[in-house]
Amino acid sequence: MGFVTTRDGVEIFYKDWGPRDAKVIWFHHGWPLSADDWDAQMLFFLANGYRVIAHDRRGHGRSSQVWDGHDMDHYADDVAAVVDYLGVQDAVHVGHSTGGGEVIHYIVRHGENRVSKAAIISAVPPLMVQTPNNPGGLPKSVFDDLQAQLKANRAQFYHDVPAGPFYGYNRPGAKPSEGIIRNWWRQGMMGCAIAHYDGIVAFSQTDFTEDLKRIKIPVLVLHGDDDQIVPYENSGVLSAKLLQNSTLKIYPGFPHGMPTTHADTINADLLAFIRS
């Protein structure tokens, strides 16, 4: 564990577990969480002989609570700063939700020379918000409402999201885990309100279409068809079509937070892809 200071003075927290000479799997968390959201994956891949790395995005978790730079360019550059510091080569980058957008933008902005493969899970690309060129997106009012709820009562909002749509706990017959809900709340409240507020714009209005088209390395695209946060038809399905070398897998009934609720399935599919 440690911190890397970026060129604009932001301290980025990271975890780095496993043998220095092992193949690296790098995990990119979703909004508004932290590297802790990857516990199930990091322990699994560590046990399988990999070196696992995860960082807290600026304004999230243990990284600096700065007021600016909460956009995909800065997110990608922050990743590059940690990659350069650690000297990582030939890594597999895995991103969930907003982290999937970060992975895509990092690869295009900083090149494929240090990346062997990538996986995006329940991820926001190509574009979440509805526009004339993206009629299947969600209306901007949806994201305006998220910002309004965060501004009005962030603590309550950060309980309602995981207790409801994020993990599918609002579905009939669901069995909510109080521990998972509290852990989501804990991670969210560790971060910075302005980073999370601006991050809603970053994950909803960044258009990754051209980024996706430029990527040549193999990319695994995983999505649940009961994702209430990032609907799969306008995200995972379209991303797989835009990528040059993609593998798409849609899971019936899986929610947005499936790396947590269905960790065994996701881990097994990630491992098979990495080994292939």
RAURGI-V10161 format. One record per helix or strand of 3 or more residues. SS is the DSSP state (H for helix, E for strand). FROM is the first residue (numbers start at 1). LEN is the number of residues. If there is no record, write none. Layout:
# RAURGI-V10161
<<SS/FROM/LEN> <SS/FROM/LEN>>
This chain:
# RAURGI-V10161
<<E/2/4> <E/11/7> <E/24/5> <H/35/13> <E/51/5> <H/72/15> <E/91/6> <H/98/13> <E/115/7> <H/140/24> <H/178/13> <H/193/13> <H/209/6> <E/218/7> <H/232/3> <H/236/7> <E/246/6> <H/258/4> <H/263/13>>
